[in-house]
Amino acid sequence: METRSTQAFLNAGATVQPRPKTLPQQYFVSQEFFARELEKIFATNWVLVGHQTQLAEPGDYFLAEVNGESLVVAKDQRSTIRAFYNVCRHRGARLCEEQSGHASAIRCPYHAWTYALDGRLLGAPHMDETPGFNKTEYPLKPARLGLWEGFIFLNLEDASTERGGYMSLEKWFEPLDGKFSRWNLAGLRAAKRIEYDVHANWKLMFQNYSECYHCLGVHPELSKISPYDSAENDLTDGPFLGGFMRIASGKSLTMSGNACALPVGDFGDDDFKFVFYYSIFPNMLLSLHPDYAMVHQLQPQSPQRTLILCDWFFNPEAFKRSDFDPNDAIKFWDMVNKQDWHVCELSQQGIASRAYESGPYSARESIPAAWDDYYLRQVS
């Protein structure tokens, strides 16, 4: 006999919705779809390129690549962080070749046109012999830059276009206003960067990061400290997704299992029992621990290849202590990262097979399904 609740359910005409399915094959292997992603997503959204601590002094710079464009991100003499296309205004030569450095000015290696770090053209040899030439008409082409919680984002879209899709960085991050203030992200100091070259589509990294359905089998070391079934999500729709998982009492996500540094913020005792994981569309993975923060920056290279820059950030006061051991956390997550990248590569290999068909997401994969939904809205 049916229970009253079951009968009421049927009488209401409700139906059980099928589980959402994974994306079709072409989204992971097609060069045409990849080109569409670059144009629709990476050329129009705010893209993570670094952290303000990479530019400690005026004159510091680093190169960023967004949607195939090389850009110079520099701190000028007034300590303003700016971004410019890495293209000389004379005959288009690439200006900077070193990935990072320090300079009082930017000098073209071809014909020695020289630019200030605020983009002004300072010198152009022999161009005074050219009638009508005016240096003020040839500054470096700027790119839109913004800071959020100390992280540097670039947006290649021109706000003056009629497309209507441009959104300021402040407006973009408005839904997260104050959410991460306890971690003092802008004031943290980076201890290490590891670059990973992963032979898998960039979306697979987001999907893998967004569920722990795989953790018990793929990450036994992680699961001993942070139970794979302890996840709870508080951001479940849109460009910002994720939530927290529990950490075993008195433990930290390190090789030793012990905290490796001073707390990154002023936390209560309960907050030492959680690690927070959030994906920020389209290329940032933010992992917030009591004693450090970890950030993945994804740089899609092709449908089958993604560069990932992973940075570890700590309380700057921790660097002054003799017991500070950042490698305890770095080695732990380097191990876990490699485990993740391996299964992502296995996924890429299987998806490329003629046998692949979209499969159903489990109830523990609601965030990857929500990520797919937002992605599809952006790429359509």
VMD Tcl script that draws the C-alpha trace (Angstrom):
set ca {
  {0.00 0.00 0.00}
  {1.27 3.44 -0.84}
  {1.94 5.81 2.00}
  {0.05 9.09 2.21}
  {3.17 11.07 1.31}
  {3.73 9.00 -1.79}
  {0.11 9.34 -2.87}
  {0.21 13.10 -2.32}
  {3.33 13.23 -4.45}
  {1.62 11.38 -7.29}
  {-1.58 13.36 -6.99}
  {0.37 16.58 -7.39}
  {1.45 15.36 -10.78}
  {5.15 15.58 -9.86}
  {7.72 13.56 -11.70}
  {11.21 12.54 -10.73}
  {13.64 14.56 -12.79}
  {16.46 12.58 -14.40}
  {19.97 13.34 -13.28}
  {21.75 15.90 -15.49}
  {24.32 14.37 -17.77}
  {27.92 15.20 -18.55}
  {28.71 17.34 -21.58}
  {28.84 15.74 -25.04}
  {32.16 14.73 -26.53}
  {32.63 17.70 -28.84}
  {32.92 20.12 -25.91}
  {36.18 18.43 -24.90}
  {37.83 17.58 -28.22}
  {36.61 20.03 -30.87}
  {38.92 22.82 -31.97}
  {35.83 24.68 -33.16}
  {34.27 24.59 -29.69}
  {37.60 25.61 -28.15}
  {37.84 28.65 -30.42}
  {34.27 29.55 -29.46}
  {35.20 29.34 -25.75}
  {38.12 31.68 -26.23}
  {35.96 34.22 -28.01}
  {32.81 33.93 -25.89}
  {34.39 33.38 -22.48}
  {38.06 34.29 -22.19}
  {37.88 37.38 -24.40}
  {34.92 38.86 -22.49}
  {35.19 37.81 -18.82}
  {37.45 38.90 -15.98}
  {40.36 36.46 -16.02}
  {42.76 35.85 -13.13}
  {46.41 36.57 -14.02}
  {48.23 36.97 -10.68}
  {48.45 38.51 -7.23}
  {49.60 41.99 -6.24}
  {52.53 40.56 -4.24}
  {54.15 39.62 -7.57}
  {54.68 43.37 -8.04}
  {56.35 44.32 -4.78}
  {58.18 47.44 -6.01}
  {57.61 50.12 -8.68}
  {59.21 48.81 -11.85}
  {58.28 45.17 -11.21}
  {56.40 43.47 -14.04}
  {55.25 40.08 -15.24}
  {53.75 38.79 -18.46}
  {50.24 37.38 -18.64}
  {48.55 35.49 -21.45}
  {44.80 35.88 -21.98}
  {43.00 34.46 -24.99}
  {46.29 34.14 -26.87}
  {47.27 37.75 -26.15}
  {50.51 38.61 -24.35}
  {50.13 41.43 -21.83}
  {52.56 43.29 -19.60}
  {51.33 43.76 -16.03}
  {53.49 46.33 -14.24}
  {53.64 48.60 -11.21}
  {54.49 52.12 -12.36}
  {56.51 54.75 -10.49}
  {53.36 55.89 -8.65}
  {52.72 52.30 -7.49}
  {49.70 51.95 -9.76}
  {49.28 48.49 -11.29}
  {48.59 48.66 -15.01}
  {48.32 46.27 -17.94}
  {49.30 46.82 -21.58}
  {49.34 44.71 -24.69}
  {52.88 43.49 -25.26}
  {53.01 45.15 -28.67}
  {55.18 48.05 -29.84}
  {53.24 50.92 -31.45}
  {55.87 51.21 -34.18}
  {55.87 47.98 -36.18}
  {54.24 45.66 -33.70}
  {57.25 43.84 -32.26}
  {56.85 41.96 -28.99}
  {58.29 44.25 -26.31}
  {59.05 42.06 -23.28}
  {60.43 38.55 -23.58}
  {61.27 37.65 -19.97}
  {58.35 36.25 -18.00}
  {59.00 38.66 -15.14}
  {61.51 41.28 -14.11}
  {62.21 44.84 -13.03}
  {62.65 47.83 -15.33}
  {62.47 51.61 -15.18}
  {61.01 51.66 -18.71}
  {59.95 49.28 -21.50}
  {62.26 49.35 -24.51}
  {61.41 47.70 -27.81}
  {64.22 45.30 -28.84}
  {63.64 46.09 -32.52}
  {63.90 49.87 -33.05}
  {64.35 51.02 -29.44}
  {61.05 52.82 -28.99}
  {60.85 53.31 -25.23}
  {57.77 53.50 -23.02}
  {57.15 54.54 -19.43}
  {55.48 52.03 -17.12}
  {52.30 54.12 -17.33}
  {52.29 53.45 -21.09}
  {53.53 56.82 -22.38}
  {55.92 56.80 -25.32}
  {59.12 58.38 -24.00}
  {61.47 58.05 -26.93}
  {61.40 57.09 -30.60}
  {64.82 57.40 -32.27}
  {64.86 59.58 -35.39}
  {61.08 59.96 -35.46}
  {61.56 63.72 -35.01}
  {62.58 63.61 -38.66}
  {59.07 62.41 -39.57}
  {56.71 65.32 -40.29}
  {53.67 65.39 -38.05}
  {54.85 62.68 -35.67}
  {53.57 63.24 -32.11}
  {54.69 60.92 -29.29}
  {51.49 61.47 -27.33}
  {49.53 59.71 -30.07}
  {51.40 56.42 -29.62}
  {51.11 55.15 -26.03}
  {50.95 51.43 -25.34}
  {47.48 49.96 -25.80}
  {46.02 49.38 -22.32}
  {43.98 46.41 -21.13}
  {41.33 46.66 -18.43}
  {42.69 45.65 -15.05}
  {41.09 45.26 -11.64}
  {41.98 44.01 -8.17}
  {39.83 41.74 -6.04}
  {41.09 40.60 -2.64}
  {44.64 41.33 -3.86}
  {44.27 39.22 -7.00}
  {44.83 40.81 -10.41}
  {42.24 40.29 -13.15}
  {42.25 41.38 -16.78}
  {39.35 41.84 -19.16}
  {40.01 42.18 -22.88}
  {36.54 43.46 -23.68}
  {36.27 47.11 -24.62}
  {33.72 48.77 -22.32}
  {32.88 51.24 -25.10}
  {31.58 48.56 -27.45}
  {27.89 48.17 -28.19}
  {27.85 44.50 -27.20}
  {26.56 45.30 -23.73}
  {28.33 42.37 -22.09}
  {31.01 44.32 -20.28}
  {30.81 44.39 -16.48}
  {33.13 46.18 -14.07}
  {35.19 44.00 -11.73}
  {33.42 45.52 -8.73}
  {30.03 44.58 -10.16}
  {31.24 41.12 -11.16}
  {32.37 40.27 -7.61}
  {29.47 42.03 -5.88}
  {27.82 38.72 -4.89}
  {30.98 37.80 -2.93}
  {31.33 41.15 -1.16}
  {32.98 40.52 2.21}
  {32.62 36.74 1.99}
  {36.37 36.04 2.20}
  {37.49 39.00 4.31}
  {38.45 36.79 7.25}
  {41.28 35.24 5.25}
  {43.04 38.57 4.58}
  {43.79 37.41 1.02}
  {45.16 40.76 -0.14}
  {47.80 40.75 2.59}
  {49.01 37.17 2.26}
  {52.44 36.35 0.90}
  {53.17 33.70 -1.71}
  {55.68 31.02 -0.80}
  {55.70 28.82 -3.89}
  {54.36 28.44 -7.42}
  {54.24 25.13 -9.27}
  {53.28 24.98 -12.94}
  {51.49 21.89 -14.23}
  {51.10 20.98 -17.89}
  {47.99 18.81 -17.98}
  {46.92 16.96 -21.11}
  {43.23 17.44 -20.54}
  {40.50 19.96 -21.33}
  {40.23 22.87 -18.92}
  {36.61 22.09 -18.03}
  {37.60 18.71 -16.63}
  {39.70 20.45 -13.96}
  {36.72 22.54 -12.86}
  {34.45 19.51 -12.74}
  {37.01 17.44 -10.84}
  {37.63 20.25 -8.33}
  {33.92 20.65 -7.69}
  {33.15 17.20 -6.27}
  {34.66 14.72 -3.84}
  {32.76 11.72 -5.18}
  {36.17 10.59 -6.45}
  {38.17 11.38 -3.31}
  {38.03 8.10 -1.43}
  {39.58 6.16 -4.29}
  {41.81 8.84 -5.82}
  {42.92 10.73 -2.68}
  {43.35 8.28 0.24}
  {45.71 10.66 2.06}
  {43.28 13.57 1.75}
  {40.30 11.46 2.80}
  {41.99 10.43 6.05}
  {42.12 14.08 7.15}
  {39.04 15.48 5.40}
  {36.16 12.95 5.02}
  {35.04 12.73 1.40}
  {31.33 12.76 2.36}
  {31.50 15.87 4.58}
  {30.93 18.46 1.85}
  {28.27 21.15 2.18}
  {27.74 23.79 -0.50}
  {26.61 27.38 -0.03}
  {27.13 28.72 -3.57}
  {25.16 26.50 -5.91}
  {24.36 28.55 -9.02}
  {26.12 31.00 -11.32}
  {29.81 31.85 -11.82}
  {30.80 31.27 -8.17}
  {30.34 27.73 -6.87}
  {31.40 25.66 -3.88}
  {31.33 25.27 -0.14}
  {33.25 23.59 2.66}
  {34.47 20.23 3.90}
  {35.37 19.18 7.41}
  {38.89 18.68 8.72}
  {39.56 16.09 11.41}
  {39.92 17.67 14.85}
  {43.38 19.10 15.46}
  {44.53 18.32 11.92}
  {45.62 20.32 8.88}
  {45.86 19.40 5.20}
  {49.62 18.89 5.27}
  {51.99 15.93 4.94}
  {52.43 15.82 8.73}
  {48.77 16.47 9.46}
  {49.75 19.45 11.63}
  {49.28 23.17 11.01}
  {52.35 24.46 9.17}
  {51.97 28.20 9.75}
  {50.24 30.93 11.70}
  {46.53 31.29 10.94}
  {45.90 33.45 7.88}
  {43.03 35.19 9.67}
  {41.35 35.79 13.01}
  {39.29 32.61 13.20}
  {37.21 31.13 15.95}
  {37.91 27.58 17.07}
  {35.14 26.18 14.88}
  {36.69 27.62 11.74}
  {39.78 25.45 12.21}
  {37.58 22.45 11.44}
  {36.79 23.45 7.86}
  {38.43 23.95 4.48}
  {36.55 26.00 1.88}
  {36.67 25.31 -1.86}
  {35.28 27.71 -4.46}
  {35.49 27.88 -8.24}
  {35.39 31.33 -9.81}
  {34.50 31.34 -13.48}
  {36.33 31.14 -15.82}
  {39.81 30.25 -14.55}
  {40.23 30.45 -10.75}
  {40.05 27.75 -8.07}
  {40.26 29.16 -4.54}
  {41.04 26.86 -1.59}
  {40.89 28.46 1.86}
  {42.52 26.71 4.81}
  {42.97 27.98 8.37}
  {46.76 28.18 7.93}
  {47.15 28.93 4.20}
  {45.34 29.64 0.95}
  {45.93 27.84 -2.33}
  {44.96 29.21 -5.74}
  {44.87 27.44 -9.09}
  {45.00 29.60 -12.22}
  {43.95 27.77 -15.39}
  {45.29 28.72 -18.81}
  {43.63 26.70 -21.61}
  {46.06 25.95 -24.44}
  {44.03 23.64 -26.68}
  {41.03 21.33 -26.39}
  {43.34 18.69 -24.94}
  {45.86 20.76 -22.94}
  {45.77 23.14 -19.98}
  {48.52 24.93 -18.09}
  {47.79 25.30 -14.39}
  {49.66 27.69 -12.10}
  {49.27 26.75 -8.43}
  {50.26 29.27 -5.73}
  {50.42 28.83 -1.95}
  {49.85 31.90 0.26}
  {50.62 32.33 3.96}
  {50.39 34.89 6.73}
  {53.38 37.21 6.12}
  {54.24 37.01 9.83}
  {54.74 33.27 9.48}
  {57.87 33.82 7.37}
  {59.60 35.33 10.41}
  {59.18 32.22 12.56}
  {61.70 29.41 12.84}
  {58.97 26.76 12.90}
  {57.40 27.89 9.62}
  {57.30 24.97 7.17}
  {55.36 25.85 4.00}
  {56.61 22.69 2.29}
  {54.44 20.64 4.62}
  {51.38 22.04 2.83}
  {52.98 22.40 -0.61}
  {54.12 18.78 -0.80}
  {50.72 17.57 0.35}
  {48.82 19.42 -2.35}
  {51.43 18.75 -5.02}
  {50.69 15.07 -4.37}
  {46.92 15.62 -4.45}
  {47.16 17.86 -7.54}
  {49.05 15.18 -9.46}
  {46.46 12.61 -8.47}
  {43.76 14.92 -9.84}
  {45.58 15.72 -13.05}
  {46.13 12.02 -13.69}
  {42.42 11.17 -13.54}
  {41.61 14.27 -15.60}
  {43.97 13.00 -18.28}
  {42.34 9.56 -18.09}
  {38.97 11.27 -18.56}
  {40.25 13.17 -21.58}
  {41.53 9.96 -23.14}
  {38.24 8.15 -22.56}
  {36.05 11.03 -23.74}
  {38.00 11.08 -27.02}
  {36.92 7.49 -27.70}
  {34.12 6.66 -30.12}
  {32.60 4.67 -27.26}
  {32.02 7.75 -25.09}
  {28.48 8.90 -24.39}
  {27.29 11.49 -21.87}
  {26.78 9.85 -18.49}
  {24.54 10.78 -15.55}
  {25.89 12.87 -12.69}
  {25.40 11.39 -9.22}
  {23.66 13.19 -6.37}
  {27.16 14.05 -5.08}
  {27.98 15.94 -8.29}
  {25.48 18.78 -8.12}
  {28.21 21.45 -8.36}
  {29.79 20.06 -11.58}
  {26.27 19.94 -13.04}
  {25.67 23.56 -11.97}
  {29.04 24.54 -13.47}
  {28.08 22.93 -16.79}
  {24.80 24.83 -16.77}
  {26.48 28.20 -16.29}
  {29.17 27.34 -18.86}
  {26.57 26.46 -21.48}
  {24.79 29.76 -20.94}
  {28.06 31.63 -21.50}
  {29.21 29.75 -24.59}
  {25.87 29.71 -26.39}
}
mol new
graphics top color blue
foreach p $ca { graphics top sphere $p radius 0.5 }
foreach p [lrange $ca 0 end-1] q [lrange $ca 1 end] { graphics top cylinder $p $q radius 0.2 }
display resetview
